[in-house]
Amino acid sequence: MGELVVLNFKAAEGKFGALADMFRAVLGDTRAYDGCIKVDVYEDEDSATITLVEEWETLAHQERYLGWRIETGIQEATKDILEGGFDNGVTVHTLGKKVGY
């Protein structure tokens, strides 16, 4: 069973639509990345937050993916659409392995 990671992205004021558009453009690459089992997306317009619930084969797969995103410019691409930029506008929760009981 996979490892679950939950990421919350807080849009800067007036940028919720731009954030949603960015995810529409990039999530195909995320889902195709080695080790990605699935990504579910949740939008909360009232709080201007988009939540990704990602399932990965291992946390190492997700960490390599995040490294690739950083190398390919995600911090620069989101600096104006995330509240506080990438470093402050994203919260990550690692929930561990999914169990069957």
C-alpha positions in Angstrom: 0.0 0.0 0.0 1.2 3.6 -0.7 2.2 6.5 1.3 -0.2 9.4 1.7 0.9 13.1 1.5 -1.6 16.0 1.9 -0.5 19.4 0.6 -2.5 22.7 1.1 -1.8 25.6 -1.2 -3.1 29.0 -0.1 -3.7 31.4 -2.9 -2.6 35.0 -2.7 -5.5 37.5 -2.6 -7.3 37.5 -6.0 -5.1 34.6 -7.3 -7.3 31.5 -6.6 -8.2 31.2 -10.3 -4.6 31.4 -11.4 -3.6 28.8 -8.9 -6.4 26.4 -10.1 -5.2 27.0 -13.7 -1.7 26.2 -12.8 -2.7 22.9 -11.3 -4.8 22.0 -14.3 -1.7 22.6 -16.4 0.8 20.6 -14.3 -1.0 17.7 -12.6 -0.8 15.5 -15.7 3.0 15.5 -15.2 2.5 14.8 -11.5 0.3 11.8 -12.1 2.7 10.5 -14.7 5.7 10.8 -12.4 7.5 7.6 -11.3 5.9 6.3 -8.1 2.7 8.4 -8.2 -0.3 6.2 -7.6 -2.9 9.0 -7.6 -3.6 12.7 -6.9 -7.0 14.0 -5.8 -7.7 17.7 -5.8 -10.0 19.6 -3.5 -10.9 23.3 -3.9 -12.1 25.6 -1.1 -12.8 29.0 -2.7 -13.9 30.5 0.6 -10.5 30.0 2.1 -8.7 30.3 -1.2 -7.1 26.9 -0.7 -6.4 24.0 -3.0 -5.6 20.7 -1.3 -3.9 17.8 -3.0 -4.2 14.4 -1.6 -1.3 12.4 -3.1 -0.7 8.7 -2.9 2.9 7.6 -3.7 4.6 4.2 -3.8 7.1 5.5 -1.2 7.9 8.8 0.4 11.2 8.7 -1.5 9.2 8.8 -4.7 7.4 11.9 -3.5 10.6 13.6 -2.3 12.3 13.0 -5.7 9.2 14.4 -7.4 9.3 17.5 -5.2 13.0 17.9 -5.9 12.2 17.8 -9.7 9.5 20.4 -9.3 11.9 22.7 -7.5 14.6 22.2 -10.1 12.2 23.0 -12.9 11.0 26.3 -11.3 7.9 25.8 -9.2 9.1 28.3 -6.6 9.5 31.0 -9.2 6.2 30.0 -11.0 4.2 30.3 -7.8 5.8 33.3 -6.1 3.0 35.7 -7.1 0.0 33.3 -6.8 0.7 31.7 -3.4 0.2 33.7 -0.3 3.8 34.2 0.9 5.3 32.4 -2.1 6.1 28.7 -2.3 7.9 28.5 1.0 5.1 30.1 3.1 2.0 29.3 1.0 2.3 25.5 1.1 1.8 23.2 4.1 2.7 19.5 3.8 1.4 16.7 6.0 2.8 13.2 5.6 0.3 10.6 6.8 2.4 7.5 6.3 1.4 4.1 4.9 -2.1 3.2 4.1 -3.2 0.2 6.1 -6.1 -2.2 5.5 -7.6 -2.6 8.9 
